[in-house]
Structure formats: C-alpha cells, structure tokens
Amino acid sequence: MKYSKYIKIAVGTALLVGPFFFQACKSVKVPPGVQVVDNFNIKSYSGKWYEIARFDFKHEKDMDQVTAQYTLNEDGSVKVLNKGFDTVKNEWKEAEGKAKFIGDENRGALKVSFFGPFYSGYNVVAMEPDYENALIFGESKDYIWFLSRNKTIPEQVKQKFLKIAKDAGYDLDRLVWTKQ
C-alpha cells in the first residue's frame, strides 16, 4: 500500500512535468519568414568572433568583452565557447556548448545547446563579406547578435544589419552595444 502512494506521486509528477520537458527538447526550426544564409561554410565560419551587439538576456547580462569561438568537431557538430567579462561581479565567465545543423549543412540554420538536451535556434541571416561580419537571429525575436572578426564593425555593415533586423520586426531599442 505504501508503495502505491509513491507510484501515484511519480506518475502524477511525470504527467505534469513530462510535457514541459518534451517541449523544451523539441526540434528547433527556423522562424517563419526568416531567410538564412545559403552556401554557408562552417569551416569558414569557425574561429573567433567578437560580439558587437545583442539583446540582453540572463546569461549575458552585464557582460562586456564578449567573444565566441567556434570549432568544428569530427562528428560534424560545432564546439561553442563563449567568454565575457561580468562588469558587476568583476570576473571572467565562460560557457561551453555544442551546435548542430538543422537540415542542410550548406545553410546557416543551426541549433545550439549549453544545457544538455535543450537547444535553441541560431540562424545566420546575413554575412558581410567573406565571413568578416555576421547577423544572427535566435528562434524568436528575443535573441539577436551582431558579430565581427574585429572589435568594431564598419558603419555601412552596421546600418545594413539594423535594416534587416528592423524589417524582420526586431525592437532595435533593445540592442545592447557590447564594449570590447
């Protein structure tokens, strides 16, 4: 009798939590209306990128000098190493994750995870020129990144990325310009 109580609790918990777990592990898709870069080459994309701008969220809050390092793994996935300086705690932080392609490896549509089976969209929507500057949209309009191989971005590229983001419905007042 005592065990049946625990079984009922376990089953009840699984029924309540299960749908949320499966939703969090869902397959990631490119958002409707978003066009990703075609003829994408992960080997050319690999290497170090400086974050120029982003929408703030809890994992990057109060961070400056943010960089991302992408390294191709033998299995075709990509090691992601993000680093930044927390200006409030006055310390360096880093997070290691993994990215995988969503479908065709010649398209800039990936999913990235820093937390086990939980993936989020990472969509390369613009590239200027020769893998020098990139505009990334997340799976919702809450995530955007301007990246560059350099600590600054040319003004004409910045304006082009701003226009693409505005046309896609992003609230540009939310942009945080990262101090490098």
N, C-alpha and C positions, 0 to 999 in steps of 0.2 A: 504494500500500500504506500509506503513511504517513497519508493522509487517512482511510482506513477505520478506523484506530485512533481518530482523533478523532471520527468519526461514531459509532462504538460507544460512546465515552465520553459523547457528547452524548445519544444515545438512552437509554443507561442512566441518566444523570442525570435526564432528563425523566421516565422511568418511575418513578424513585424519588421525585422532588420533586413531580411533577405532581399526584398525589392529595392531597398536603398543601396545595398551592396552591388547588386547587378546593374543598377542604373549608373553607379559610379564607375563600373568596369565596362560600360557599354562601348561599342565600337565608335570611334571618333570619325566624323565626316567633315568635309569642307563645308562651311556655312553656305546657304543658298545665296546666289548672286556674287560669290567671291571667285575670282579667277586667279589661279596660282600660276607661277612661272612654269612655262613649258621648257623643254630641253634643259632641265635642271641637272647639274652635275655635282654630286655630293663630294667628290674629290676636290673640285674647285672651291666648294663652299667650306670645306674643312679648314681648320686653323682658328686663329684668334680674331674675335670681333669685339669692338668697343660699343657699349650701349650709349646711344646719343639721346634717345628719349623713350619714354614708356608711359603707360598708365600705371599709377601706383597701386599696389596690392600688398597684402600682408607679408609675403616672402621677400619683397624688395623695399619695403617701407624704410625710409631714412637712409637709403644706400646711395653712395657715390662711388666713382671709380669702378663701375660695374663692367665686367668683361664676360664673354662666353667663349669657351674653347670647344670646338667640335672635332672629334677624332673618329675616323671610320674603323669599326671593328671588323674582324674576319667574317663574322656571320651576316654582315650587311647592315647591322644596326649601327647607331652612332653614339659614342660616349659624349655626354654633355657635361662640362664642368663650368659652372657659373661662380664667379667671385665678385665680391664687392666689399666696400668699407662702410660699416654701420656707424653713421655720424653721431648717433645718440649713445650707443654703448662703447664707442671709440675702439672698435675692433674689426678685424677682417673676418668675413664669413664666406663659406663656400658650400655649394650644393652640387652633388654629382647625380646625374640622371642618365637616361637612355632614350634615344629617339628611334623610331621606326617609320618606314614609309607607309602611307595609306595608298595602297594600289601601286600604280606605275612608278618605278624609281626614277623616271625622267621628268616627273612633275614635282614641284615644290610643296607637296602636301605630306606633312609628317604628323606624327603624334609623339608626345614626349611625356616621360614619367620620371618624377623624383620620389614617388611614394608607391613602390610595389606595383600592383596591378592597375593603378589609377592613372589613366592617360588623359592628356588634354591636347587640343589641336594646336599645330604650329604650321602656319601657312605662309610660305614665301610668295608675296603678291607682286613685288617689284624688285628689280636688281639693276643697279647702275654702276658704271659699266664694268664689265669683266670681274664680277664678284667683289667689287670695291665697297658698295653700299647696298643695304637690303632693307625692305619694309616687310614686317611680319605682322600678320593678323592672327589672333587666337581663334578659338572656336566660337567666341561670342564677341560682342563689341566692348567687352570689359578688358580686353587684352590687346595691346599693340606695342611694337618695338621698332625703333629706327636703329639700325646697326651700321657700323662702318669699320673698315680695316684700320682707320685712322681715328684719332681722338676728336676730330671735327668732321663735319660734313659740308660739302660745297653748298652755297646758298641755293643754286638752281635745283639741286637734288632735293634739298630740304623742302623747297616750295612744291616740287612735283609730288613728293611723298605726302605733304599736307593736303594737296588737292585730291589725291587718290583716297586718302582717309576720310576727308570731308564728304566726297562723292559717295563713299560707302556707308555714310551715316555715323561716323565716329564723332564724339563730342570733343573737339580739339582743345577746349578749355581744361580738360582733364590731363593734358600732357604734362609730364614732369621732364624737364631737360636735365639730363644727368651731368654732373660735374666730373670731368675727367682730370 
